[in-house]
Amino acid sequence: MEILNNTAVLLAAGSGSRLSGAVADKVLWDLAGRAVVRWSADAFATAGVVGRMIVTYRDAPQLSRLEHLLSGLTVPVSYVRGGAQRHDSVRLALGQTRAVAGFAFIHDAARPLIRPDTLRALLDTARRTGNAVLAHRVTDTIKEAPGPEVPEQTALREPPRERLWATETPQVFPAEAILRAYSALDTPVTDDAAAAQSAGISLTLVENPYPNPKLTRPADIPWLEYLAARGH
């Protein structure tokens, strides 16, 4: 069956440094009675879009907690030690999918509110077009500075807002193709779409009508708690 060839890669090895100690480990943090990572894992298990999950971990104590929190899932789970940066962790996890003919759903486990119906929509799009990148339209007016410093008395570029999208996860690609793209990278990337484009892969965006925030900073905590309480 095709679904059994598909893999969910859940990235859980990040340090969470931007949370400034607000929670000890963002993917292990209890959100409305479930660990953040369990929310994502349950969504994949419910959606029925993958035959297995690969979870990256940071160290042995975290691995022990992950194994406990992800026990009892209906989809088999394996674990891979992550790398120093996100792209390293993705490449290491994808290395476990060699010779797999299916799709890889690459997902930041710190986005707990991904919905099963969204996962099914991503798979439908990937089947039709070859890949699927979850994204939402940018509603703010964006200013582009000439460098990373805070600008003063500087001309700022304003790209047309109607053409701007913010990518989310999951991002779905044929496992072999995205592994080749990551293996050929010579500079770091911050998402899988960038890795795919570096290999000449054209992208298909899937607009997400639902909130899918990532737990990154302390201010994200009450927003996630509110969304989880109302059934997001």
N, C-alpha and C positions, 0 to 999 in steps of 0.2 A: 504493500500500500504506500502511495506517495507520501502521505503524512509522516510515516515512520522514518523517512529519510531526512526530514527537516529537523533542525537543531535550534534551540534557544540558547544564546550565550548571554548569561547574566553577569555583568561586571560589578563585582563587589569588593575589589581589592583597594579602592581609593582610600587615601588617608583622611579625607574630610577636614583638611586643615582650615578651610574657610568658615567652618562652623565655630571656630574659636572656643572649643570645649563645651558648646551648648548641649551636645549629646556625645557620649563616649565613642560610639561607632554608628554612623548614620544608617547603614543597612541593617543593623541589629536593633535599632531603636524601635520601641513599641509604639505603633500608631493605631489607636482605637482597638487594642487587644491583639494585634498581629504585628510581628516584626516587619519592617519595611520590605525586606527581601522576600518575605513570604507572600506579601500582597502581589508582587510581580509573578512569582512562581505559581500562585493559585490562578492568576489570570490566564497564564499559558496553559495550565492543566485544564481549566474549564473550556478554553477556546477550542481545544482539540486540533491545534495547527502544527504541533511538533511531536516527534517521537522520543526526544530526549532533551535534557538540559545540561549545559556545562556552566559551572559557576566558578568564577575566579575568586581567589582568596588572598589575603595579605600575609598571614602568618599562622602558625599552628594553633594558638588560642582562638583566633577568629574561625579557623576551619572547624574546630570542635563545636563552636556555637552554631555555625552554619549547618553542619550535619544534623545537629539536634533540631534546629528550627525548620529544616526542610524535610524532616522525616515524614513518611506517610503519604507523600505525593503519588499520584497515579502515573506520573511520567518519571522514568529513571533519571537520576541525577549523578553526574560525575564532577570532580573538582580539579582545578588546575591552579597552581600558584601563579599569581599575577606578576607583572613586571613593574619597573620603576614608574612608568607613565601609562596612560590609558592605551595608547596605540600598541605598547609592548604587551599589555594584558590581552588585547584583542587578538594579536598575532599568535600568542601562546595558546589561547583557547581554540582559535581556528585551526591550529596545528593538529588538534584532536579530530578534526572533521575530514582529514585527507581521504580521498577516494569516495567521499559521500556525494551522491548525485543531487541531493536536495538543497533547500534554501537554508540560510543561516539568518535567524532573527537576532540582531545584536542590540542589546538593551542595557541601559544604565540601571542597575538595581535600585538606585536612589530615586527613580521615578516610580513610586508605588501604585499610582492610580491609573495605570494603563488598563483599558477595558477589553474584555474578551471579544466584543463585537468589533472593536478597532483592530485587533489582531487578525480576525477573519478577513476584514476589509483589506488589510495589508497583504495577506496571502493571495487574495483574489487578484489584486493589482499586480503583484509580483509574477503570478502565473501568466497574466495577460501581456505584461510589458517587459518582464525580465528582472525588475527590481521595484522596491517601494520604500520611499523615505517619508516618514511621518513628519509633518510640519504644520505651522500655523502662520497666518498672515501677520505681519508687523503693523501695529496700529499707531505706534508713536512716530513722531517726526524724527528722523535720524540725521545726525550731523557726523560727518567723517572728518577727523582731524588729520593733519599731515604727519603726525608722529604719535608715539605713546604718551607723551607728556600732556598735562592739563593745559589746553591752549589759552593764551592771552594775546589779544590784539592779532588774531590769526584768521585768515580766510578759511571758512569751513565749507566742505562740499555737502550738498543735500541730495542724496540719491532719491529717485521717485519712490514714494512709499508704496504705491500700488504694485511695484515689482519686487518688494522685499518679503522674504519668508524667513522665519526662524525654525531651524530644524530641531527635531526632538528624536527620541528613540521610542520604539524599535526602528531600525533601518534594516531592510531585508534584501539580501543578495544571494545569488547562487554561491554555495559555500566555497567551491573550488575557485571561482572567479575572484571573490573578495579576499581569499587567502593569498592568491597570487598578487593581488594589488598591494596588500600589506607587506608581503615579503619583498616587494620591489621598492618600497618607500626609501627615500634617502633623506627626507626631512620629516619631523613630527607633524601629525595632523590631529585635529580636535574632534573630528567625527568620521564616521565610516563613509559618508558621501564624498568627503574630500579625498579619502584613500581611493575610492572607486574612480573619481574623476581624474586622479593622477595617472590611472591606468587606461584612460580614454573611454570610460564607461559613461554613457549618457544616463541621466537620472529621471525618475518619475516621482513627483511629490504627491503625497496623499494628505489632503487637508484634514486636520483633526478638529472637530467641532467641540471637543470636551477639554477641560483643564487637565494638563498632564505635567504638573510642576516637578522640578527636581529639587531634592533636599540638598541645598548647597550652603545657605547662610542661615543664621539664627532667625531672621525674619520669615523664612519659609515655614517654620514649624507651626505657627498658629494657622496659616493658610492651609497647610496640609491637614491639620486637625479639623478645621472647619469643613473642608471638602469631604473628608472621610466620614464625618458625623452625619452629613446630609446625603450620603450615598454617592458622592461625586457625580 
